[in-house]
Each structure stands twice: as structure tokens, then as C-alpha cells.
Amino acid sequence: HGMVGFDVKAMLRIYARSAAGTLAAIAPLALTYLFWMPPSVITFPVLIGAVALGVSGWFVTLFLVRHPALEDLLGMAASLPMIGPVSRRLAALH
């Protein structure tokens, strides 16, 4: 890794940020399954709510840990008519 300038520590930091985002994304549904409704009986509205919380948690976590992929996601979202203005404001905060 020294010959090509590959920074293992930087890669591990990105992996840690990705792991935090992954945990934030799966936690709501996992907790719903564990403490409320198992997969065999979960209703569609509860499923959608848990998934929406997971998506929100993932995005907030990417923002809080300053994940490098966030800039790309905000750049793509900036081209969407309904999301563009919000994306540009978030990019300015990042």
C-alpha cells in the first residue's frame, strides 16, 4: 500500500462511517421485528413506517459522520425538481 499511496486508515474510517449508516438504516425495522411485530405478522403500514425511519436514519447518519458518499447523493438529488432546492441547502451545510 505504500508504493501506490493507498491509505488503509482512511479506508477503515470510511468503512466505519458506512457501518454507522448501515446500523442506522436497519435498526428501526430490526427493533420493530424484535419488540413489536415479527415478520410473519407485520402489517404494511408498520413496515412502511419502519423502512421510512430507516431511510431517514441512514441519511441523517451520513450527514452527521460526513460520509464521502453524501456529496455524490446530494449532487444527484440537486437535479431533481422537487428535491433540488433542499439538496442544495444541505450541500451548503455539509
C-alpha positions as CSV (number, residue, x, y, z in Angstrom):
1,H,0.0,0.0,0.0
2,G,2.9,2.3,0.5
3,M,4.1,2.1,-3.1
4,V,0.8,3.3,-4.6
5,G,-0.1,5.7,-1.8
6,F,-3.1,3.7,-0.5
7,D,-4.1,4.9,2.9
8,V,-5.5,1.9,4.8
9,K,-6.5,4.1,7.8
10,A,-8.6,6.4,5.6
11,M,-10.3,3.4,4.1
12,L,-11.1,2.0,7.5
13,R,-12.5,5.3,8.6
14,I,-14.9,5.3,5.6
15,Y,-15.8,1.7,6.4
16,A,-16.7,2.8,10.0
17,R,-18.8,5.6,8.6
18,S,-20.6,3.2,6.3
19,A,-21.2,0.8,9.2
20,A,-22.8,3.6,11.2
21,G,-25.1,4.4,8.3
22,T,-26.0,0.7,7.9
23,L,-26.8,0.3,11.5
24,A,-29.0,3.4,11.4
25,A,-30.8,2.1,8.4
26,I,-31.6,-1.4,9.7
27,A,-32.2,-0.5,13.3
28,P,-35.9,0.6,13.1
29,L,-37.0,-2.5,11.2
30,A,-34.9,-4.8,13.3
31,L,-36.3,-3.3,16.5
32,T,-39.8,-3.5,15.1
33,Y,-39.4,-7.2,14.4
34,L,-37.8,-7.8,17.8
35,F,-40.1,-5.8,20.1
36,W,-43.4,-5.3,18.3
37,M,-44.3,-7.3,15.2
38,P,-42.3,-10.2,13.8
39,P,-42.0,-10.6,10.0
40,S,-44.8,-13.2,9.9
41,V,-47.5,-10.7,11.2
42,I,-46.2,-7.2,10.4
43,T,-48.7,-5.0,8.7
44,F,-47.9,-3.0,5.6
45,P,-48.3,0.5,7.3
46,V,-45.9,-0.6,10.1
47,L,-43.4,-2.0,7.6
48,I,-43.5,1.3,5.6
49,G,-43.1,3.3,8.8
50,A,-40.1,1.3,9.9
51,V,-38.5,1.5,6.5
52,A,-39.1,5.2,6.3
53,L,-37.4,5.7,9.7
54,G,-34.5,3.6,8.4
55,V,-34.0,5.7,5.3
56,S,-34.2,8.9,7.4
57,G,-31.8,7.5,10.0
58,W,-29.4,6.5,7.2
59,F,-29.4,9.9,5.6
60,V,-29.0,11.8,8.9
61,T,-26.2,9.5,9.9
62,L,-24.4,10.0,6.6
63,F,-24.7,13.7,7.2
64,L,-23.5,13.5,10.9
65,V,-20.5,11.4,10.1
66,R,-19.7,13.3,7.0
67,H,-19.7,10.3,4.8
68,P,-17.9,10.9,1.4
69,A,-20.9,9.4,-0.5
70,L,-23.2,12.2,0.8
71,E,-21.7,14.7,-1.6
72,D,-22.5,12.5,-4.5
73,L,-26.0,11.8,-3.3
74,L,-26.7,15.5,-2.8
75,G,-25.3,16.3,-6.2
76,M,-27.6,13.7,-7.9
77,A,-30.6,14.9,-5.8
78,A,-29.9,18.6,-6.8
79,S,-31.0,17.8,-10.4
80,L,-34.5,16.6,-9.3
81,P,-37.2,19.3,-9.5
82,M,-38.9,18.7,-6.1
83,I,-35.8,17.8,-4.1
84,G,-33.2,20.1,-5.7
85,P,-33.6,23.2,-3.5
86,V,-33.4,21.1,-0.3
87,S,-30.4,19.2,-1.6
88,R,-28.6,22.4,-2.4
89,R,-29.2,23.8,1.1
90,L,-28.0,20.5,2.7
91,A,-24.9,20.6,0.5
92,A,-24.1,24.1,1.7
93,L,-24.3,22.8,5.3
94,H,-22.1,19.8,4.6
